[in-house]
Amino acid sequence: MNFTETNTVAPGIIVEDTHEKYLPMKDILVPQLIEFLRKLCHLEEEMYFKDTKIDEDKAKAVIPENIANQQSEELWKEYRKKYGEIAETFCTQKLLDKGYAKSIGQPAQYSYINEGCNLSFIMKSSKRATIKIFFHAGVDERHKFVLKLTEDGWKIDSKSYDFNDDKMAFIHYLN
């Protein structure tokens, strides 16, 4: 895909133009999605640090295994609660029902949003927008977010991913 720099919304993120009548929506929805993904990324990084600390303390026998397991369970409860609170603000119930906060990793699922990626904004109707984010994580990948205008404003209705090949997309949950 050939990207032209029309609006840099964050370092390393380039937005491809869409139909002129929807350009104002691009300037609203893209920054909202980026901010949402940054919040999820920050939360995952925070939880990864805490999880690693628990594992290190358990390995060094600083805390007993049963206490470490209990701390780990509490950490996962905290992660799911905080993730859900963030996700509920910008996702439809349909997407939330697929699940979220299923993994903690390094790098975080959406770390590409801070490291640089290309972004495509497509809007063909006033009630639906698609934002595709192209990034490299060992291989070229793409996350596709479909946003829908709801009674509560714009929400992510679905997320999928692929390896820059529209022939094989995988419907996915948030993380």
C-alpha positions in Angstrom: 0.0 0.0 0.0 1.3 3.4 -0.9 0.9 5.9 2.0 1.0 9.7 1.6 1.7 11.9 4.6 -1.4 13.9 5.1 -1.7 14.1 8.8 0.8 12.9 11.3 -1.1 12.2 14.5 1.8 10.7 16.5 5.5 10.1 15.8 5.8 7.4 13.1 2.1 7.2 12.3 1.0 8.3 8.9 -2.6 8.7 7.9 -3.9 7.9 4.4 -6.6 10.2 3.2 -10.2 9.0 2.6 -13.1 10.8 0.9 -13.0 14.5 1.4 -16.4 14.7 3.1 -15.2 12.4 5.8 -11.8 14.1 6.5 -13.2 15.8 9.7 -14.0 12.3 11.1 -10.5 11.1 10.4 -9.2 13.9 12.6 -11.6 12.8 15.4 -11.5 9.0 15.2 -7.9 8.4 14.6 -6.6 10.3 17.7 -9.3 8.6 19.8 -8.2 5.1 18.7 -4.6 6.0 19.2 -5.2 7.3 22.7 -7.3 4.2 23.5 -4.6 1.8 22.3 -2.0 3.8 24.2 -4.0 3.3 27.4 -4.2 -0.4 26.8 -0.5 -0.6 26.0 0.4 1.3 29.1 -1.8 -0.9 31.3 -0.3 -4.1 29.8 3.3 -2.8 30.3 2.5 -2.0 33.9 1.0 -5.4 34.6 3.9 -7.1 32.8 6.3 -5.4 35.2 4.2 -6.4 38.2 3.9 -10.0 37.0 7.6 -10.3 36.3 8.4 -9.0 39.8 6.1 -11.7 41.3 7.9 -14.4 39.2 11.3 -13.1 40.2 10.4 -13.0 43.9 9.0 -16.6 43.7 12.2 -17.8 41.9 14.4 -16.2 44.5 12.2 -17.7 47.3 11.6 -14.1 48.6 7.9 -15.1 48.9 6.5 -18.6 49.1 5.0 -20.2 46.0 1.4 -20.2 47.4 1.7 -16.4 48.2 3.1 -15.7 44.7 0.3 -17.7 43.1 -2.3 -15.7 45.1 -0.5 -12.4 44.1 -0.6 -13.5 40.5 -4.3 -14.3 40.7 -5.0 -10.9 42.2 -2.9 -9.2 39.6 -4.9 -10.9 36.8 -8.2 -9.8 38.5 -6.8 -6.2 38.7 -5.7 -6.4 35.0 -9.1 -7.6 33.8 -10.9 -5.0 35.8 -8.8 -2.1 34.7 -8.8 -3.4 31.1 -12.5 -3.7 31.1 -13.0 -0.2 32.4 -10.9 1.2 29.6 -12.4 -1.0 26.9 -16.0 -0.2 27.9 -15.4 3.4 27.0 -14.6 2.7 23.4 -15.9 -0.7 22.4 -19.3 -2.1 21.6 -20.7 -4.9 23.7 -20.3 -7.2 20.7 -16.6 -6.8 20.9 -16.4 -6.9 24.7 -18.3 -10.2 24.6 -15.4 -11.8 22.6 -13.2 -11.2 25.7 -10.3 -9.1 26.7 -7.2 -9.0 28.9 -6.2 -12.6 28.0 -2.5 -12.1 27.9 0.3 -10.0 29.3 3.4 -9.8 27.2 6.6 -7.9 26.4 6.3 -6.0 24.1 2.7 -5.2 24.8 0.0 -6.1 22.2 -0.3 -2.5 21.0 3.3 -1.3 21.6 3.5 -0.5 17.9 1.3 2.6 18.5 4.3 4.2 20.3 7.0 2.7 18.2 5.8 3.7 14.8 3.4 2.3 12.2 1.4 3.2 9.2 -2.3 3.8 9.5 -5.1 3.8 6.9 -8.4 5.4 7.5 -11.4 4.3 5.3 -14.9 5.7 5.7 -17.6 5.0 3.1 -20.7 5.8 5.2 -21.4 8.3 8.0 -21.9 5.4 10.5 -18.9 3.2 9.9 -15.2 3.7 9.7 -12.3 1.3 9.3 -8.8 2.0 10.6 -6.0 -0.4 9.6 -2.7 -0.2 11.4 0.3 -1.7 9.6 3.3 -2.6 11.7 6.3 -5.0 11.9 6.6 -7.4 14.8 8.9 -10.1 13.4 6.7 -10.2 10.3 4.5 -7.6 8.6 1.2 -7.5 10.4 -2.0 -5.4 10.3 -4.7 -4.8 12.9 -8.0 -3.7 11.5 -10.5 -1.9 13.7 -14.1 -1.3 12.5 -15.7 1.6 14.3 -19.4 2.0 14.4 -21.5 5.1 15.3 -23.7 4.0 18.2 -26.2 5.8 20.5 -23.2 6.3 22.8 -20.9 7.7 20.1 -18.2 6.0 18.1 -17.2 2.6 19.3 -14.9 -0.2 18.1 -17.3 -3.0 16.9 -14.7 -5.5 15.7 -11.0 -6.2 15.5 -9.2 -8.5 13.2 -5.6 -9.1 12.3 -3.7 -10.5 9.3 -0.3 -10.5 7.8 -1.0 -7.8 5.2 -3.0 -10.3 3.2 -6.7 -9.5 2.9 -7.4 -13.1 1.8 -6.8 -14.5 5.3 -8.1 -12.2 8.2 -8.6 -13.5 11.7 -11.4 -12.1 13.8 -9.9 -11.3 17.1 -10.6 -10.0 20.6 -8.9 -6.9 22.0 -5.9 -8.7 23.6 
